Amino acid sequence: LFIVAKLFSLIQILVFYSVAYLLTKKARVAGYGALGMALLPTVVYWSTSTALDNYFSTFCIWTLLAALTYIKRPGWVEAVWLAAVVFLMLCVRFE
């Protein structure tokens, strides 16, 4: 479970970088945002009390990325991706 949590933390940082870059179009701002996300205690120090937070925050950021992508260029592929990510986020939250 520890390795999976660290993997989701890495995915969370990469998706956060993507969202920040999509919003600002500046790699430096996105890099600082990803660095700030990487230094959060939940990402650095994993414990059983914060075990679900990594997964839920990863899917929340992923949902934000899907929503921003859908807003930028609406289409059926983006809509299906957004619906799938929202469904996964809700499944993770109810766990």
Secondary structure, DSSP 4 states (H G I P E B T S, - for coil): -HHHHHHHHHHHHHHHHHHHHHHH--HHHHHHHHHHHHTSHHHHS--GGGHHHHHHHHHHHHHHHHHHHHHHS--HHHHHHHHHHHHHHHHHHH-
